[in-house]
Amino acid sequence: MLKIGLTGGIGSGKTQVTNQLQALGATIVDTDVIAHRLTHPQGAAIEAIRTQFGAEFIQADGSMNRALMRSVVFNQPQQRQRLEAILHPLIRQAAQSAIISAQGLYTVVVVPLLAEHPEWVRWVDRVCVVDCDAATQLKRVQQRTGLSLEQAQQMVQAQASRAQRLALADDIILNDGATDVATLQARVLRQHQHWLTLRP
């Protein structure tokens, strides 16, 4: 089965694109969804997080304290690497299982940080980048999160650059500020039809 690695910066519109691809018959394997599942109550990563980071990183309901973890890992690369060392093997294991059991027309593996972790490229046949310009990205991040412009810029700058993502792309779906819903849907449909011609 054809496997597409889909990525894009925060605010690029990955969710809109994946929702439409799913409606068109693709199987979606979203690594963010997997990561959330791993850090929910009784999630497979919880005990390791408790051991590595301390009980204060686990909330009363048994889930990871996302706000506290975010504040710690955002500006501390060593702490982020510790968390990734726990999560990434579990994410890859769950993703591989989901890919093997996929029943769709093709599989879309959503990896927001694919450019930061290019080992995912080996898992897929093609890389698709959902792309938008920096100004549109910042505006969307602010609208979605309520952050200040400076905070939004810090979030964007913490990720790989637009150029780094595009350098990996076999396919690009443009979702910039001039793209309305109908135009994006048409672009996604064209991409879907192209991928159908590539299925083994």
N, C-alpha and C positions, 0 to 999 in steps of 0.2 A: 504493500500500500504506500502511496506517495505521502511523504511526511514534510510538512512545511513548518519551519521555525519562524514564528511571528514575533517581532519586537518593535519597539518604538519608545521614545522618551515619555516621561510623565506628561499627561495632558495632550498626547498625540491623537488619542481617539481609538486606542486598541480595543476597548470594550465594545464600541459601536461596530467595529469591523468584525470582531469575533462573533458577536450576536448574529450578524447577518450571515456570516459563513456557516454558523450552526444551523440557521433556518434553511440554508441552501443544501444541507445534507452532510456537512463536514463534522467530524468528531473533534471536539475541542479538549485539549489537555492543557490546563492553565496552571503553571507552576506557582503563581501567587495563591490560587485557591488551595493547592496542595499544602503550601506553607502555612496558610491559616488553619487548615485542618490539623496539621501536625502540632500547632500551638494552642489549639482549643483544649478544654477540659478533657483529660484522659488521652490527649494527643501523644503520639509516639516520641515527640521531642521534649515533653514537659520535664521528665525526671532528669534528663541530661542538662537542661537549662537550670533547673533547681540546684543541681550539683555544681555546675560550672560557675554560675553567676550568683546564687544565693536565693533563699526563700522569698526575699522581698520582690523578686522578679516574677513570682507566681501570685496571681490574685486569689481572692477568697473562693471564687468559683472553680479554681483549678486551671484557669487559662493563663497564658503568658501576659504579663503587664506590658502591653505594647508601648504605651506612652513612656514608661521608664526605660524600656529597652531602646526605644528610638533615641531618647536623649543621651544614652550612654554610647551607642554605636555610631551616631551620626558624625561626631568629631574625633572618634578614637578608632583608628584603623585596626589596631590590635584586638580590640574588643569585637569589632565587626567580624574579623577573621575567626575569632573564637565561636561566634554565633553561626557563621557560615559553615564551620567545620562540623557543627552539630546538624544543621538543617540540610545542607546540600546533598550529602549521601542519601538521606531519607527522601528528599525531593526527587532525586534521580531514580531511586528504587521505585517509588510510587508512579512516577511518570512513565518509566519503562513498562511497568505492569499495565498501565492504562493504554499505552500505545499498542502493546501486544493484543489486547482484547478489543481494540477499536473496531467498530462496524460501519463507520461512515464511508462516504465516497472517497475521502482522503482524511488525513489527520493533521490538525493544526496544533503545534506545540507552542504555547504562548510563554515566552521567556523575556520579561521586561528588561532584564540586565544581560541579555545575550552578548552584547558587545564587551561587557566587563568580564564575562565568563565564556570565552569562545569555544571551550570544550563542548558546548551544546551543539556547535555547528556540525560536529561529527555524527550527531544523532539524526540529522535531518537531510533531506535531499535538496532543499532550497531554503533560502532565507528571504523573508518578506519584511520590509520596514514600512510601518505606518509613519508617515513623515509630515512635519509641519514646521513653519518658520519659528524662530525664537520668540518673536513678539506675541504670536498667537499662543505658543506654549505657555508663556508666563501669564498671559491673560486668563487662560483656562485653569491653570494651577491656582491662581488667586481666587477665581470664581468658585472653584470646587472646595478649596480648603479654608478660605477666609484669611489666608496669610498676607502679610505685607509684601510689597514688591521685593524688598531686600531678602526676606525669608524665602520667597518663591525662587529668586535667583540662586540662593544657596542650595535649594533642593535640586534645581536643574543642573547646577554646576557640579553637584556630587555624582551625577551620572556621566556616562560616556558622552562625548560630543556628538552632535548631529553628523559631522563628517565621519567619525569612527563607525557609527551605525551604518551610514550609507555605503561605506567601503565594503561591508559584508553582504550587501543586498544583491540578490538575484532579481527580486521584484520589489517595486515601490508603489505604495498606495498613498497618494497625496491627499492630505486632509488639513489644508491650511485655512487661514481666516476667510478666504474667498469661497470655500467649499460649503455648499448648502447640503442638506440631508439627501435630496434627490441625486445630486451630483456624486456624493460619496457612495450612495447605493449603486449607482451605475458603474462606478469604478470598481467596486467590490465584485459586482456581478461579472464584469469583464475579466477580472483576475480569476474568479472561480471557474469561468468557462475555459480560460487558458490552462488552468491546472488540470481540468478534466481531460484535456488532450495529452497530458504528460503522464497519466496514471499507467503504471506497469501492467 
